[in-house]
Amino acid sequence: MNFQFNKKNKRLLFIIGIVILIELSGYGFFASLFRLIGSVS
């Protein structure tokens, strides 16, 4: 049980890491949202 939880945690951290990398590169959801808000105002 403990091993399985650890494996699940690692996968979650991996996915979060990928999302952060995409956001920082400027192609993520939040980056697009801020660009849209910036172009409107």
N, C-alpha and C positions, 0 to 999 in steps of 0.2 A: 504493500500500500504506500509506504513511504517513498519507495523508488519510483512508483508511478506518478506520485504527486510532484516529485523532483523533476521528472521528465516533462510533465505538463508545464511546470514553472519555467523551465528552460525554453520551451517552445514559445510561451507567452512573451518572455523577455526578448527572444529573437525577433518575433513579429513587431513588438514595440520598437526595437532598435531599427528595423527596416523602415517603419513608418516615420521615425524621427529623421533618418537619413534622407528620405524622400522629401519631407517638409523642409529640411535645411537646404536641400538642393534647389528649392523654389518651385517644385512641380506638384506639391501636395495640396490637399483640400483647403487648409487654412491659408496657405500662401495665395491661392487663387481667390479666396474670399477677401483677403486684405487688399489684393490688387483691384478687385471689383469695387470695394468700398472707396478705395483711393481714386478710382476713375470717376465715380459718381459725384463725390464732393470736391 
